[in-house]
Structure formats: structure tokens, C-alpha cells
């Protein structure tokens, strides 16, 4: 199971939000590229930057920082936030990004996402952010009536590289990952699932490791890393040797 540090970008800085609330933001670094270097030094094999400004604006706002991370840190990168058209996807992939994460568009513009999957097979990740099982979009500012499972099912057989499943109610709260809902989603679809939201301690990772056989192939760590509740080296060691 791959351990993936998150780098959330807002105003050119590395931040964390509580439950996706843009009014509850903590700045952890003014230098996100340096943060990316740090995670690599500590053993990260993959990075998860998110353009929070882009997710609200609908177009990338921190692309230059992403480009710098890709060029300097030289780790596989999955990028989300504000990716709503094919030129944006091509721009990111051309700069060396490995995967683009489509969230809002997956619900609101399915034909675009289907086309993206056809044009860039294996490079599209579906970002499903849910609150009480219902999909939220537009930087988590809108909640839909569609369930996470319904949305994921609609993209099976489309060449999706993975589904990142985030429980918004737990994101940034360090209250523990929603193991049951993540496991349930993984068991119901034939797309690999990456767990996200609420990971608080190494115990959460221990709970997820046995679920690799159910299709959970990775876990994204955010606030727990930045607060020091989890040491990245320990998390990676646990994932390799459990």
C-alpha cells in the first residue's frame, strides 16, 4: 500500500483545511516546493498536490508550483483541483504530472471525463469526495444527491487509474479514517481505491493494510503528517513490512 503525502495549495502556500472549509485554514509552509522535497527525503514515493484555489475557480491557479515540484522533486505526482477541460489535462501531463484527478467534472460533465479517459488512458484518477455518502463538488461547496458508489460505478471499464475516496466529514479532523465506507466502495467496484480523509495515527494505517486485497491500494496523509501525529518514515515502514 502506497503512502501518499498531500500538499494542499492555497495562495501559493501549503495549507490544510478543516472539513474542506476555506474559512478554517492553517498555513503549514510558505514554500510548498520545499515541503515536497522534504517528503521525498523522508521516503515518499508519490505526491498528492491539490490546487484548492483552482477547485473553486474552475481553472488552475497554482500550476507553476506544480510544475516546479514535478521538475525538482522527480516523484510521480497526482494533481487535483480546477481540471475541467482537455487542454488543462494535456498541460499537466506534458509538464510531467503522472495522473490528473477529476472530481467536479466527473459529476457535472461526464462526456468530458469519458473523452479524457479515452485520450489519456491510465492517467485519469476519479476524485470522489463524499459527505454522508453523497458526492460533494466545487471544492466541497456543493453537495449532490448522487452517492459515491453510483458515481464510481458509472466509470467502470473506462480506464480509470484509481478512485480517491475522501470522507469530507473527517478530512483534516484527525478523527480516524472511515474504514467501513472505504472498504465497502472498494469491494463494490473494479477500480483501485485510495483512501483519504481523517487518517490520525498509525493505527488507521494498520486498519487499512489488510484491505489491500479488497482493492485499497493507497492512503493519502494530510494533517496528521503536518501536525506531527504521524511520521512519514514510520508510516512507510509499516506499509512495507506489515
Secondary structure, 3 states (H helix, E strand, C coil): CEEEEEEEEECCEEEEEECCEEEEEEEEECCHHHHHHHHHHCCCCEEEEEEHHHHHHCCCCCHHHHHHHHHHHCCEEEEECCCCCHHHHHHHHHCCCCEEEECHHHHHCHHHHHHHHHHCCCCEEEEEEEECCEEEECCCCEEEEEEHHHHHHCCCCCCCCEEEEEEHHHCCCCCCCCHHHHHHHHHHCCCCEEEECCCCCHHHHHHHHHHHHHCEEEEEECHHHHHCCCCHHHHHHHHHHC
